[in-house]
Amino acid sequence: MHGRRPTLEKPGPGQESVWDYPRPPRAERVHRRAVLRHAGVVVAESDDLVRLLETGHPPTYLLPRTAFTEGMLTVVDRRTFCEWTGIAHYVDISVPGADPLRSVGWWYAQPDARYPELTDRVAVYVAPFDEIRLDDQVVRPQPGGIYGGWVTGEIVGPFKGAPGSQDW
């Protein structure tokens, strides 16, 4: 961490601190159920997830591209580079009768060799969706709108992205 050190929340039973996550990040397969809804429609659902864990960040969950309802996921001409995971290709999600969710997610056609489990998996920003559930929990977006972490009751922070966290 750089700059001032944040005051860390103490995890309770069944919780984990995002400050115990590694850097560089760790990707791990998890068998949990994710359901993404927008405009009253299930856009994607899967129990085959990979979670990406990085110090100070809520986990980012990635679903297989095949988990998205046919025709709703469109690859767009936007790319970004992450020093850990590689080149991310962005996607829009279009639900008939609703405004498209623009650049709402990203996927890795060829992630960095350290993260083969990310291949052809899609991560999404939580905030634009009507609802994302992870098992029985409603997911909240990582603060700040820059990162794609999923905040649930089983993790504690503080979380990178919140106001004042730029120096962590």
N, C-alpha and C positions, 0 to 999 in steps of 0.2 A: 504494500500500500504506500502511496505517496501522500504528502501533505498531512493534514491532521487525521488522527486515527478515529474512526467512528466508535460510538458506544455500542457494543454488541449485545443483542438480545440473548437471553439464556433459553436454550431449548427446553421444552417440557417433555413429558412422556410421549413417545411416538413422533417427536419432531426432530428436525435436523437444522443446523445452522448453515446458511449459505457461506459462511466464513470458514467452514471446514471443507468446502469443496476445493479441488486442486487447481493449480495453474502450472502448466497448460491444462486445458479442460480435459475431462474424461467423458467418453460416450459409453453408455451402457444400455443394453436391451432391458425393457421392463414389460411385464404383462399386466397392464392396467387398461381400462376402457376409456377412450377419449371419444366424445361426441361434439361436433361443431355444428351450430345452427345459425342460420341467417335467413331473415324474411320468412320465418316459420317453416323452413325446410332444413332437413339434415343434409349438410354439405359434405361431411365426411364422418366416418366412424371406424374405429379400429381398436383391437386389443394387442396389436403388435407395434409397440412404441420403442423409440430410442430416446433416452433423455441425455442431454448434454449438460454437464455440471461444470461451472467455472466459479472461482472464488468471487464472492460478493454478489452473485447473480442468482435469481430464482432459476430453476431448471427450465431449459428450452426443450419441449417435446417435439419429436419429429414422427410423422405418420408416413406410411408408404404412399407413394403417389396414387397407387391403385385404390386407396381407401376413399378417395374423393369421387363423388357422384359423377358419372360420365358426362362430359361436356361442360362442367362448371369450372374447371381449372384450365387457365390459359397462360402459357408462358409468354412473358412480355420482354421487350428489348431493354432490360435493365440488369446490370450486374454490379456486384460489390465484391471486395476481396477482404478476407479475414486472415490474419497472420497464422491462425491455427487451422482453420477448416478449409480454406481455399476459396475458390470462386463460387459465389452464390448467384443463381439465376432466379429472377423474381417472377411471381405469378399474380394474376388477377383471379378473383372468383366471381362468377356471374350466376345469379339465381334469377330465373325468369320472373319478370314483373318487378324486380328490385334494381336499384342502382348497383353497378358493379363495385366490388371491393378492390380498389386499385393497389397494386404492389403490396398486397396484404400478407404475402408469404414468400418463402424462398426455398430452393432445393439445390442439391449438389449432384450434378451429373458425374463429376469426378472429384470427390473431396480429396483433401490432403491424404497421403498414404497412411498417416497415423489414425485416420478415422474412416475405414472402409464401411463401417456400419451405417454411415450417413448417406451412402449412395442411393439415389432415387427416393429420398425421403423429403417430406415437406414440413417446414416449420412455419408457424403463422403468428402474427401479432394478434393478441387477444382482443384488444379494445374495439375494433370495428365489428366484431361478431355480436349477434344478439345474445348468444350464450355459448360458452364452452364448458363442458363438464369433464372432469377427470374422476372416474369412478362415480361416487355420489356427491362430489364437491363441485360447486360453481367456481370456475377459475377467474381470478382477477389479473389484470395486466400488470407487468412490471412497470414501476413508476418511470415517468420521463418520456415514454413513447419512442425511445431510440432502440431499445433492446426487445427481444421476443420472449422473455421469461414468463412462466406461468406461476402465479402466486396462489398457493393453497394454504390451508390451515396447518399443514404438516411441516412448513418451513418457517424459519425466523430470520430476520435481517440484522441490521438495516440492509436495504437493497441498493446496489449500484443503479444509478439512473434517477434517484430521488434528488430533489433540490439540495445543493450543497455537496453532492457526492462526486463531483468531477475531479477532485483532488485525491480520491482514495486510490 
